[in-house]
């Protein structure tokens, strides 16, 4: 069960930690053990530090909105249980910023390249953090039956989040799906330089993220979108409560 900390706390480490603990306690009260729960946090510097502390308390975390290599490395260095990179949204950013309308072969898809680099770094440097990409696009372009491009290109990664329509397409797919990623092939890749001497600090993280246009833009965009959806949900719940209260008051008055 992946349960998100309020995205408005994405830049507040202590508040994120407290909210994560509260979520775990709420599940405990319902008879759900913490081993079944992932606390979902945005991969800001503050979110990554919150995950480090929660993991030390035995609370597993899912770091989301991963759009850059530096985010993925920082999450692993701080002991995050799992990351959710978004290859499709990485591809979107590059297409927009390069003015590219057409598709590319899956192996040239910037989202595929980014996630493969993350996976290989983890395996080369012995990180246990799970790489679980989500958010998919057709590398070769829409309308050509290429919806599975990124999924097939990243076959072999630790885990994937795949929506039902794409699972159905996979189920009906008859072509062979070779294992593109695995520990052995990762170790044969040209080894990525150890970032931050194995534990980057805040200054290096912020500098490297700033120098990554996709990571900077999409992280900010993703947090804004999450906040927007949170506020919509709060309004919907508040409206329902007000309606129920008004209805109850009206019923009591008629008695």
HELIX and SHEET records of a PDB file:
HELIX    1   1 UNK A    7  UNK A    9  5                                   3    
HELIX    2   2 UNK A   13  UNK A   29  1                                  17    
HELIX    3   3 UNK A   34  UNK A   36  5                                   3    
HELIX    4   4 UNK A   45  UNK A   56  1                                  12    
HELIX    5   5 UNK A   69  UNK A   77  1                                   9    
HELIX    6   6 UNK A   87  UNK A   98  1                                  12    
HELIX    7   7 UNK A  106  UNK A  108  5                                   3    
HELIX    8   8 UNK A  110  UNK A  124  1                                  15    
HELIX    9   9 UNK A  149  UNK A  153  1                                   5    
HELIX   10  10 UNK A  164  UNK A  172  1                                   9    
HELIX   11  11 UNK A  183  UNK A  188  1                                   6    
HELIX   12  12 UNK A  195  UNK A  198  5                                   4    
HELIX   13  13 UNK A  202  UNK A  210  1                                   9    
HELIX   14  14 UNK A  213  UNK A  254  1                                  42    
SHEET    1   A 6 UNK A   2  UNK A   4  0                                        
SHEET    2   A 6 UNK A  38  UNK A  42  1                                        
SHEET    3   A 6 UNK A  61  UNK A  66  1                                        
SHEET    4   A 6 UNK A  82  UNK A  85  1                                        
SHEET    5   A 6 UNK A 130  UNK A 133  1                                        
SHEET    6   A 6 UNK A 159  UNK A 160  1                                        
END                                                                             
